[in-house]
Amino acid sequence: MNILIFGPNGSGKGTQGAIVQKKFGVPHIETGVIFRENISKGTELGQKAKGFIDKGELVPDEITIPMILNRLQEPDCKDGWLLDGFPRNLAQAEAMYKALQDANMRLDYVIEIELDRQTSKNRIMGRRLCVNDNNHPNNIFIDAIKPDEKDGEFVCRVCGGALSARADDQDEGAIDKRHNIYYDTETGTMAGVNYFKERVKVIGVDGVPGVKEVSEDLLKKLG
Ligand code: AMP
C-alpha cells in the first residue's frame, strides 16, 4: 500500500497520518523527521539542510528528492509506505510521479486534508500545552477543545492544569512562510496536489470538523 498525504501545517495531517499508518501497517515516512534526525546526529545531510530549515525555507530539491527516493528503496518499505511532507512543490511531485512510473510502482491513495489558510493559522496559534499532560488537547480557537477559564485565565479543559503556548506556534511570520509554500498553486505544494489530481484519484477530506469526525470520514473513504 503506497500512500501520499497532503495538508497544510495546522490541518491535523500528523494526527490523521498516524491513524492511516495504523490501519495499513506501513512505515510513516516524514521528511521533516528525517531532516531533524540528521541534524541531531550531525550528519553531512543534516549540516546541509539545517540552514534552510532554520529559515523556514525548503531544503533544495537536489538534496531532498534523492534522499526520499532512496528511503523508499529500504527494506521496511517493500510492502508499502505512507509519505508525509513530500512532495512539497511541483518539481518534487513531477520527480516522484516519474520515479514511481519508472519503478513500476503504483500509488494506492493520495489524501488531501483540505483546510483554508486562516483556519489553519488559528489552529496553530490557538494550540495550548497542558503542564500536566501533553496529550490533553486544548485550543482557544476550536470550540470542541476550548480550555476552561478560571480567574480570567485559560486552564486545561481536561485537568484544570496551567497552559502554555509553544514559541514556534506563536511566530506568525514563520507560519505565514510555511503557508505561502503550501498554498502556492504555481510551483508550491498545492501545485503538486493539482498535478496529482490530473493523474490519479485524490481523496479529499474536509479538515474543518474535529479529529474524530475527520478520521471517520477519511477511514470511510479509504474503504
Ligand atoms: P515539517 O516537519 O514537515 O514541517 O518540515 C520541517 C522542515 O523540513 C521544512 O520547513 C523544510 O525546511 C524541510 N522540509 C520538509 N519536507 C521537505 C521537502 N519535501 N522538501 C524540502 N524541504 C522539506
Residues whose N, C-alpha, C, O or C-beta is under 5 A from the ligand:
A	BS01	AMP	T31 G32 V33 F35 F52 I53 G56 E57 L58 V59 T64 G85 F86 P87 R88
